[in-house]
Amino acid sequence: MGEIIRFKRRKPAEQHRGKTLCKSGFHKWEPVKERPFDVRRGKLVTLYRCTRCGATRTEAR
Ligand SMILES: [Zn+2]
């Protein structure tokens, strides 16, 4: 038990900085311009990438 507590005390805030937010659904989205629109749908779609965990999502305009 003591070792587990010590391990957890090793600056968790710094190690998990951002990832905790990402797991909670608060990603740091930044627009990526590699794929400006979806050809299949013929709609303008912006591709976003999370700068912390690398997750991507698209948003139709
Ligand atoms: Zn993220």
PDB file of the backbone (N, CA, C, O) and the ligand in Angstrom, with CONECT records:
HET     ZN  A 101       1
ATOM      1  N   MET A   1       0.839  -1.210   0.000  1.00  0.00           N
ATOM      2  CA  MET A   1       0.000   0.000   0.000  1.00  0.00           C
ATOM      3  C   MET A   1       0.867   1.250   0.000  1.00  0.00           C
ATOM      4  O   MET A   1       0.608   2.206  -0.731  1.00  0.00           O
ATOM      5  N   GLY A   2       1.921   1.225   0.849  1.00  0.00           N
ATOM      6  CA  GLY A   2       2.776   2.409   0.938  1.00  0.00           C
ATOM      7  C   GLY A   2       3.424   2.735  -0.395  1.00  0.00           C
ATOM      8  O   GLY A   2       3.556   3.904  -0.757  1.00  0.00           O
ATOM      9  N   GLU A   3       3.830   1.699  -1.128  1.00  0.00           N
ATOM     10  CA  GLU A   3       4.505   1.959  -2.404  1.00  0.00           C
ATOM     11  C   GLU A   3       3.541   2.569  -3.425  1.00  0.00           C
ATOM     12  O   GLU A   3       3.901   3.450  -4.206  1.00  0.00           O
ATOM     13  N   ILE A   4       2.324   2.076  -3.389  1.00  0.00           N
ATOM     14  CA  ILE A   4       1.342   2.606  -4.346  1.00  0.00           C
ATOM     15  C   ILE A   4       1.106   4.088  -4.095  1.00  0.00           C
ATOM     16  O   ILE A   4       1.027   4.890  -5.026  1.00  0.00           O
ATOM     17  N   ILE A   5       0.997   4.430  -2.827  1.00  0.00           N
ATOM     18  CA  ILE A   5       0.757   5.835  -2.493  1.00  0.00           C
ATOM     19  C   ILE A   5       1.942   6.683  -2.946  1.00  0.00           C
ATOM     20  O   ILE A   5       1.772   7.781  -3.476  1.00  0.00           O
ATOM     21  N   ARG A   6       3.152   6.151  -2.726  1.00  0.00           N
ATOM     22  CA  ARG A   6       4.325   6.917  -3.102  1.00  0.00           C
ATOM     23  C   ARG A   6       4.356   7.125  -4.630  1.00  0.00           C
ATOM     24  O   ARG A   6       4.693   8.203  -5.119  1.00  0.00           O
ATOM     25  N   PHE A   7       4.001   6.078  -5.350  1.00  0.00           N
ATOM     26  CA  PHE A   7       3.995   6.189  -6.815  1.00  0.00           C
ATOM     27  C   PHE A   7       3.006   7.234  -7.288  1.00  0.00           C
ATOM     28  O   PHE A   7       3.281   8.001  -8.211  1.00  0.00           O
ATOM     29  N   LYS A   8       1.868   7.251  -6.653  1.00  0.00           N
ATOM     30  CA  LYS A   8       0.840   8.212  -7.068  1.00  0.00           C
ATOM     31  C   LYS A   8       1.237   9.641  -6.727  1.00  0.00           C
ATOM     32  O   LYS A   8       0.773  10.596  -7.349  1.00  0.00           O
ATOM     33  N   ARG A   9       2.098   9.768  -5.733  1.00  0.00           N
ATOM     34  CA  ARG A   9       2.462  11.111  -5.318  1.00  0.00           C
ATOM     35  C   ARG A   9       3.525  11.716  -6.231  1.00  0.00           C
ATOM     36  O   ARG A   9       3.899  12.875  -6.057  1.00  0.00           O
ATOM     37  N   ARG A  10       4.016  10.940  -7.207  1.00  0.00           N
ATOM     38  CA  ARG A  10       5.093  11.452  -8.042  1.00  0.00           C
ATOM     39  C   ARG A  10       4.556  12.421  -9.089  1.00  0.00           C
ATOM     40  O   ARG A  10       4.387  12.061 -10.254  1.00  0.00           O
ATOM     41  N   LYS A  11       4.298  13.615  -8.675  1.00  0.00           N
ATOM     42  CA  LYS A  11       3.833  14.683  -9.554  1.00  0.00           C
ATOM     43  C   LYS A  11       2.777  14.223 -10.565  1.00  0.00           C
ATOM     44  O   LYS A  11       3.026  14.275 -11.769  1.00  0.00           O
ATOM     45  N   PRO A  12       1.645  13.789 -10.118  1.00  0.00           N
ATOM     46  CA  PRO A  12       0.606  13.336 -11.046  1.00  0.00           C
ATOM     47  C   PRO A  12       0.082  14.474 -11.907  1.00  0.00           C
ATOM     48  O   PRO A  12      -0.309  14.270 -13.057  1.00  0.00           O
ATOM     49  N   ALA A  13       0.079  15.643 -11.353  1.00  0.00           N
ATOM     50  CA  ALA A  13      -0.461  16.782 -12.100  1.00  0.00           C
ATOM     51  C   ALA A  13       0.377  17.051 -13.339  1.00  0.00           C
ATOM     52  O   ALA A  13      -0.157  17.394 -14.394  1.00  0.00           O
ATOM     53  N   GLU A  14       1.676  16.897 -13.212  1.00  0.00           N
ATOM     54  CA  GLU A  14       2.543  17.192 -14.342  1.00  0.00           C
ATOM     55  C   GLU A  14       2.514  16.061 -15.375  1.00  0.00           C
ATOM     56  O   GLU A  14       2.534  16.304 -16.581  1.00  0.00           O
ATOM     57  N   GLN A  15       2.467  14.831 -14.880  1.00  0.00           N
ATOM     58  CA  GLN A  15       2.476  13.693 -15.799  1.00  0.00           C
ATOM     59  C   GLN A  15       1.196  13.621 -16.610  1.00  0.00           C
ATOM     60  O   GLN A  15       1.231  13.355 -17.811  1.00  0.00           O
ATOM     61  N   HIS A  16       0.086  13.854 -15.970  1.00  0.00           N
ATOM     62  CA  HIS A  16      -1.194  13.711 -16.649  1.00  0.00           C
ATOM     63  C   HIS A  16      -1.751  15.042 -17.128  1.00  0.00           C
ATOM     64  O   HIS A  16      -2.948  15.173 -17.382  1.00  0.00           O
ATOM     65  N   ARG A  17      -0.891  16.001 -17.243  1.00  0.00           N
ATOM     66  CA  ARG A  17      -1.365  17.320 -17.630  1.00  0.00           C
ATOM     67  C   ARG A  17      -2.062  17.232 -18.990  1.00  0.00           C
ATOM     68  O   ARG A  17      -1.451  16.846 -19.986  1.00  0.00           O
ATOM     69  N   GLY A  18      -3.300  17.580 -19.018  1.00  0.00           N
ATOM     70  CA  GLY A  18      -4.036  17.563 -20.268  1.00  0.00           C
ATOM     71  C   GLY A  18      -4.774  16.268 -20.497  1.00  0.00           C
ATOM     72  O   GLY A  18      -5.939  16.279 -20.896  1.00  0.00           O
ATOM     73  N   LYS A  19      -4.107  15.135 -20.248  1.00  0.00           N
ATOM     74  CA  LYS A  19      -4.769  13.872 -20.531  1.00  0.00           C
ATOM     75  C   LYS A  19      -6.012  13.688 -19.678  1.00  0.00           C
ATOM     76  O   LYS A  19      -6.996  13.092 -20.116  1.00  0.00           O
ATOM     77  N   THR A  20      -5.960  14.198 -18.471  1.00  0.00           N
ATOM     78  CA  THR A  20      -7.150  14.101 -17.634  1.00  0.00           C
ATOM     79  C   THR A  20      -8.294  14.874 -18.258  1.00  0.00           C
ATOM     80  O   THR A  20      -9.448  14.445 -18.240  1.00  0.00           O
ATOM     81  N   LEU A  21      -7.947  16.020 -18.806  1.00  0.00           N
ATOM     82  CA  LEU A  21      -8.980  16.815 -19.468  1.00  0.00           C
ATOM     83  C   LEU A  21      -9.483  16.092 -20.706  1.00  0.00           C
ATOM     84  O   LEU A  21     -10.681  16.097 -20.988  1.00  0.00           O
ATOM     85  N   CYS A  22      -8.576  15.474 -21.440  1.00  0.00           N
ATOM     86  CA  CYS A  22      -8.970  14.759 -22.650  1.00  0.00           C
ATOM     87  C   CYS A  22      -9.921  13.618 -22.305  1.00  0.00           C
ATOM     88  O   CYS A  22     -10.918  13.409 -22.997  1.00  0.00           O
ATOM     89  N   LYS A  23      -9.624  12.892 -21.255  1.00  0.00           N
ATOM     90  CA  LYS A  23     -10.484  11.776 -20.880  1.00  0.00           C
ATOM     91  C   LYS A  23     -11.852  12.261 -20.440  1.00  0.00           C
ATOM     92  O   LYS A  23     -12.841  11.533 -20.526  1.00  0.00           O
ATOM     93  N   SER A  24     -11.897  13.487 -19.971  1.00  0.00           N
ATOM     94  CA  SER A  24     -13.174  14.059 -19.556  1.00  0.00           C
ATOM     95  C   SER A  24     -13.919  14.669 -20.727  1.00  0.00           C
ATOM     96  O   SER A  24     -15.033  15.170 -20.578  1.00  0.00           O
ATOM     97  N   GLY A  25     -13.283  14.621 -21.912  1.00  0.00           N
ATOM     98  CA  GLY A  25     -13.952  15.159 -23.092  1.00  0.00           C
ATOM     99  C   GLY A  25     -13.539  16.574 -23.421  1.00  0.00           C
ATOM    100  O   GLY A  25     -14.084  17.180 -24.344  1.00  0.00           O
ATOM    101  N   PHE A  26     -12.586  17.111 -22.683  1.00  0.00           N
ATOM    102  CA  PHE A  26     -12.128  18.484 -22.947  1.00  0.00           C
ATOM    103  C   PHE A  26     -10.812  18.457 -23.699  1.00  0.00           C
ATOM    104  O   PHE A  26      -9.744  18.675 -23.126  1.00  0.00           O
ATOM    105  N   HIS A  27     -10.904  18.186 -24.986  1.00  0.00           N
ATOM    106  CA  HIS A  27      -9.693  18.158 -25.798  1.00  0.00           C
ATOM    107  C   HIS A  27      -9.300  19.570 -26.199  1.00  0.00           C
ATOM    108  O   HIS A  27     -10.109  20.498 -26.200  1.00  0.00           O
ATOM    109  N   LYS A  28      -8.033  19.691 -26.537  1.00  0.00           N
ATOM    110  CA  LYS A  28      -7.550  20.984 -27.005  1.00  0.00           C
ATOM    111  C   LYS A  28      -7.521  20.958 -28.528  1.00  0.00           C
ATOM    112  O   LYS A  28      -6.489  20.684 -29.141  1.00  0.00           O
ATOM    113  N   TRP A  29      -8.657  21.243 -29.116  1.00  0.00           N
ATOM    114  CA  TRP A  29      -8.781  21.123 -30.569  1.00  0.00           C
ATOM    115  C   TRP A  29      -8.091  22.270 -31.289  1.00  0.00           C
ATOM    116  O   TRP A  29      -8.206  23.441 -30.927  1.00  0.00           O
ATOM    117  N   GLU A  30      -7.364  21.867 -32.336  1.00  0.00           N
ATOM    118  CA  GLU A  30      -6.773  22.865 -33.217  1.00  0.00           C
ATOM    119  C   GLU A  30      -7.074  22.455 -34.643  1.00  0.00           C
ATOM    120  O   GLU A  30      -6.943  21.279 -34.983  1.00  0.00           O
ATOM    121  N   PRO A  31      -7.473  23.390 -35.483  1.00  0.00           N
ATOM    122  CA  PRO A  31      -7.834  23.047 -36.858  1.00  0.00           C
ATOM    123  C   PRO A  31      -6.626  22.600 -37.669  1.00  0.00           C
ATOM    124  O   PRO A  31      -5.551  23.195 -37.602  1.00  0.00           O
ATOM    125  N   VAL A  32      -6.834  21.530 -38.442  1.00  0.00           N
ATOM    126  CA  VAL A  32      -5.804  21.029 -39.347  1.00  0.00           C
ATOM    127  C   VAL A  32      -6.285  21.275 -40.764  1.00  0.00           C
ATOM    128  O   VAL A  32      -7.441  21.019 -41.099  1.00  0.00           O
ATOM    129  N   LYS A  33      -5.382  21.774 -41.584  1.00  0.00           N
ATOM    130  CA  LYS A  33      -5.814  22.168 -42.923  1.00  0.00           C
ATOM    131  C   LYS A  33      -5.439  21.147 -43.994  1.00  0.00           C
ATOM    132  O   LYS A  33      -5.453  21.462 -45.184  1.00  0.00           O
ATOM    133  N   GLU A  34      -5.112  19.959 -43.589  1.00  0.00           N
ATOM    134  CA  GLU A  34      -4.726  18.951 -44.571  1.00  0.00           C
ATOM    135  C   GLU A  34      -5.932  18.497 -45.383  1.00  0.00           C
ATOM    136  O   GLU A  34      -5.827  18.208 -46.575  1.00  0.00           O
ATOM    137  N   ARG A  35      -7.063  18.441 -44.718  1.00  0.00           N
ATOM    138  CA  ARG A  35      -8.270  17.990 -45.408  1.00  0.00           C
ATOM    139  C   ARG A  35      -9.381  19.011 -45.205  1.00  0.00           C
ATOM    140  O   ARG A  35     -10.185  18.885 -44.282  1.00  0.00           O
ATOM    141  N   PRO A  36      -9.425  20.019 -46.064  1.00  0.00           N
ATOM    142  CA  PRO A  36     -10.358  21.137 -45.851  1.00  0.00           C
ATOM    143  C   PRO A  36     -11.812  20.758 -46.042  1.00  0.00           C
ATOM    144  O   PRO A  36     -12.691  21.397 -45.464  1.00  0.00           O
ATOM    145  N   PHE A  37     -12.090  19.734 -46.840  1.00  0.00           N
ATOM    146  CA  PHE A  37     -13.502  19.380 -46.987  1.00  0.00           C
ATOM    147  C   PHE A  37     -13.669  17.893 -47.286  1.00  0.00           C
ATOM    148  O   PHE A  37     -12.741  17.221 -47.737  1.00  0.00           O
ATOM    149  N   ASP A  38     -14.847  17.412 -47.029  1.00  0.00           N
ATOM    150  CA  ASP A  38     -15.171  16.014 -47.269  1.00  0.00           C
ATOM    151  C   ASP A  38     -15.683  15.866 -48.699  1.00  0.00           C
ATOM    152  O   ASP A  38     -16.727  16.410 -49.059  1.00  0.00           O
ATOM    153  N   VAL A  39     -14.939  15.128 -49.496  1.00  0.00           N
ATOM    154  CA  VAL A  39     -15.304  14.997 -50.908  1.00  0.00           C
ATOM    155  C   VAL A  39     -16.560  14.143 -51.062  1.00  0.00           C
ATOM    156  O   VAL A  39     -17.413  14.411 -51.909  1.00  0.00           O
ATOM    157  N   ARG A  40     -16.654  13.125 -50.237  1.00  0.00           N
ATOM    158  CA  ARG A  40     -17.804  12.221 -50.373  1.00  0.00           C
ATOM    159  C   ARG A  40     -19.124  12.937 -50.131  1.00  0.00           C
ATOM    160  O   ARG A  40     -20.106  12.731 -50.844  1.00  0.00           O
ATOM    161  N   ARG A  41     -19.122  13.774 -49.117  1.00  0.00           N
ATOM    162  CA  ARG A  41     -20.366  14.471 -48.793  1.00  0.00           C
ATOM    163  C   ARG A  41     -20.517  15.755 -49.583  1.00  0.00           C
ATOM    164  O   ARG A  41     -21.610  16.315 -49.666  1.00  0.00           O
ATOM    165  N   GLY A  42     -19.407  16.228 -50.171  1.00  0.00           N
ATOM    166  CA  GLY A  42     -19.465  17.479 -50.908  1.00  0.00           C
ATOM    167  C   GLY A  42     -19.707  18.667 -50.000  1.00  0.00           C
ATOM    168  O   GLY A  42     -20.228  19.697 -50.426  1.00  0.00           O
ATOM    169  N   LYS A  43     -19.320  18.513 -48.739  1.00  0.00           N
ATOM    170  CA  LYS A  43     -19.513  19.603 -47.775  1.00  0.00           C
ATOM    171  C   LYS A  43     -18.172  20.100 -47.282  1.00  0.00           C
ATOM    172  O   LYS A  43     -17.169  19.387 -47.318  1.00  0.00           O
ATOM    173  N   LEU A  44     -18.176  21.322 -46.826  1.00  0.00           N
ATOM    174  CA  LEU A  44     -16.978  21.849 -46.200  1.00  0.00           C
ATOM    175  C   LEU A  44     -16.867  21.282 -44.793  1.00  0.00           C
ATOM    176  O   LEU A  44     -17.761  21.445 -43.962  1.00  0.00           O
ATOM    177  N   VAL A  45     -15.764  20.625 -44.552  1.00  0.00           N
ATOM    178  CA  VAL A  45     -15.563  20.014 -43.242  1.00  0.00           C
ATOM    179  C   VAL A  45     -14.200  20.416 -42.716  1.00  0.00           C
ATOM    180  O   VAL A  45     -13.196  20.314 -43.422  1.00  0.00           O
ATOM    181  N   THR A  46     -14.170  20.863 -41.505  1.00  0.00           N
ATOM    182  CA  THR A  46     -12.907  21.229 -40.884  1.00  0.00           C
ATOM    183  C   THR A  46     -12.420  20.079 -40.011  1.00  0.00           C
ATOM    184  O   THR A  46     -13.166  19.538 -39.194  1.00  0.00           O
ATOM    185  N   LEU A  47     -11.178  19.726 -40.197  1.00  0.00           N
ATOM    186  CA  LEU A  47     -10.594  18.649 -39.402  1.00  0.00           C
ATOM    187  C   LEU A  47      -9.862  19.240 -38.206  1.00  0.00           C
ATOM    188  O   LEU A  47      -9.012  20.119 -38.346  1.00  0.00           O
ATOM    189  N   TYR A  48     -10.207  18.745 -37.047  1.00  0.00           N
ATOM    190  CA  TYR A  48      -9.567  19.224 -35.831  1.00  0.00           C
ATOM    191  C   TYR A  48      -8.712  18.122 -35.224  1.00  0.00           C
ATOM    192  O   TYR A  48      -9.070  16.945 -35.280  1.00  0.00           O
ATOM    193  N   ARG A  49      -7.590  18.508 -34.649  1.00  0.00           N
ATOM    194  CA  ARG A  49      -6.741  17.551 -33.974  1.00  0.00           C
ATOM    195  C   ARG A  49      -6.431  18.071 -32.579  1.00  0.00           C
ATOM    196  O   ARG A  49      -6.159  19.255 -32.384  1.00  0.00           O
ATOM    197  N   CYS A  50      -6.477  17.164 -31.619  1.00  0.00           N
ATOM    198  CA  CYS A  50      -6.133  17.539 -30.246  1.00  0.00           C
ATOM    199  C   CYS A  50      -4.624  17.605 -30.127  1.00  0.00           C
ATOM    200  O   CYS A  50      -3.930  16.644 -30.461  1.00  0.00           O
ATOM    201  N   THR A  51      -4.119  18.717 -29.660  1.00  0.00           N
ATOM    202  CA  THR A  51      -2.674  18.892 -29.576  1.00  0.00           C
ATOM    203  C   THR A  51      -2.071  18.088 -28.440  1.00  0.00           C
ATOM    204  O   THR A  51      -0.851  17.937 -28.367  1.00  0.00           O
ATOM    205  N   ARG A  52      -2.899  17.576 -27.562  1.00  0.00           N
ATOM    206  CA  ARG A  52      -2.367  16.819 -26.427  1.00  0.00           C
ATOM    207  C   ARG A  52      -2.344  15.327 -26.686  1.00  0.00           C
ATOM    208  O   ARG A  52      -1.298  14.695 -26.533  1.00  0.00           O
ATOM    209  N   CYS A  53      -3.487  14.740 -27.079  1.00  0.00           N
ATOM    210  CA  CYS A  53      -3.547  13.292 -27.221  1.00  0.00           C
ATOM    211  C   CYS A  53      -3.566  12.865 -28.685  1.00  0.00           C
ATOM    212  O   CYS A  53      -3.447  11.675 -28.976  1.00  0.00           O
ATOM    213  N   GLY A  54      -3.714  13.804 -29.607  1.00  0.00           N
ATOM    214  CA  GLY A  54      -3.636  13.462 -31.024  1.00  0.00           C
ATOM    215  C   GLY A  54      -4.959  12.975 -31.596  1.00  0.00           C
ATOM    216  O   GLY A  54      -5.001  12.552 -32.751  1.00  0.00           O
ATOM    217  N   ALA A  55      -6.019  13.020 -30.839  1.00  0.00           N
ATOM    218  CA  ALA A  55      -7.321  12.601 -31.340  1.00  0.00           C
ATOM    219  C   ALA A  55      -7.791  13.575 -32.425  1.00  0.00           C
ATOM    220  O   ALA A  55      -7.442  14.756 -32.409  1.00  0.00           O
ATOM    221  N   THR A  56      -8.575  13.070 -33.347  1.00  0.00           N
ATOM    222  CA  THR A  56      -9.071  13.941 -34.408  1.00  0.00           C
ATOM    223  C   THR A  56     -10.582  13.905 -34.447  1.00  0.00           C
ATOM    224  O   THR A  56     -11.211  12.948 -33.995  1.00  0.00           O
ATOM    225  N   ARG A  57     -11.147  14.948 -34.987  1.00  0.00           N
ATOM    226  CA  ARG A  57     -12.585  14.985 -35.197  1.00  0.00           C
ATOM    227  C   ARG A  57     -12.854  15.968 -36.337  1.00  0.00           C
ATOM    228  O   ARG A  57     -12.051  16.857 -36.621  1.00  0.00           O
ATOM    229  N   THR A  58     -13.982  15.784 -36.965  1.00  0.00           N
ATOM    230  CA  THR A  58     -14.354  16.689 -38.045  1.00  0.00           C
ATOM    231  C   THR A  58     -15.631  17.422 -37.677  1.00  0.00           C
ATOM    232  O   THR A  58     -16.476  16.931 -36.928  1.00  0.00           O
ATOM    233  N   GLU A  59     -15.734  18.611 -38.233  1.00  0.00           N
ATOM    234  CA  GLU A  59     -16.912  19.409 -37.958  1.00  0.00           C
ATOM    235  C   GLU A  59     -17.409  19.992 -39.270  1.00  0.00           C
ATOM    236  O   GLU A  59     -16.689  20.700 -39.973  1.00  0.00           O
ATOM    237  N   ALA A  60     -18.657  19.676 -39.578  1.00  0.00           N
ATOM    238  CA  ALA A  60     -19.229  20.194 -40.816  1.00  0.00           C
ATOM    239  C   ALA A  60     -19.621  21.648 -40.640  1.00  0.00           C
ATOM    240  O   ALA A  60     -20.132  22.061 -39.599  1.00  0.00           O
ATOM    241  N   ARG A  61     -19.369  22.395 -41.675  1.00  0.00           N
ATOM    242  CA  ARG A  61     -19.714  23.819 -41.631  1.00  0.00           C
ATOM    243  C   ARG A  61     -21.018  24.052 -42.366  1.00  0.00           C
ATOM    244  O   ARG A  61     -21.487  25.187 -42.446  1.00  0.00           O
TER     245      ARG A  61
HETATM  246 ZN    ZN A 101      -7.199  15.223 -26.384  1.00  0.00          ZN2+
END
